[in-house]
Amino acid sequence: MKVEKSPENQTKPEKIITTPIVEKHFYNKIGEKTDQTEFYIQQSVQDYFIKFCESEITREQLVEALSKIESPIKTLTLKIEIRDGEWDSCDSYPVQSRVGKYAVILSIE
């Protein structure tokens, strides 16, 4: 029996974008700021959380690419997919239960 993905869980077609990348502090469930940071793709409509465990690049590769940019606004050209689902579920134990649209980076162009 073939299992169909529901429309909200399907990936959007990959696209190439040039966009600012922002780093934000992670806030725990009770609203306290932690030392952990996360990266987001900044778009005019919303910021998309970058989920590295589904990406084809690592956090370290992104940090290295960003470190080469001297401007205070760090802009990269990326091949991405926008997906909808759980942000914190990977191979390890989930930290929180955040859900919604997020970005997967396929490559840095």
C-alpha angles and dihedrals in degrees: 000000000000116000114215121208114237112244093250092059098047121106121246116237114277117261139181115238138171107219145151116261116213130193117215133182117253116241119206125228093276093052099257118144112239133199090248117100133200132200126235135189105233115221129169092251099042145330115263119215111233110231105203098185089067095036125096091227129060130237087249092056091051092048090050092051091047092049090062091061114090097191118097088233106067109211125179136176108235140176104225146166123212112220135181122223144067115350098197103042113104133129090298129065110292115253097206137348102253115155136181139078118342138167130248116198113219096179146339106244 
